[in-house]
């Protein structure tokens, strides 16, 4: 199985590349027409959610993220 990479674009979408499946809330797969890379909306303004349509640029979305270590997950009760 190929690796999957997710890249957070500055002021833009999440870019997924590699081997992946995207499912709707009912567990049904989106038909990605053979794509091995796709961008997911992060700004909330796309008319084609969950996919990016470039709205972040027109709306002035700003969010620059740098890699960091996350704290350990909270214990499950």
Secondary structure, DSSP 8 states (H G I E B T S, - for coil): ---EEEEE-TTS-EEEEES---B-TTS-B---TT-SEEEE-SSS--TTTTB--SHHHHHT-----------------
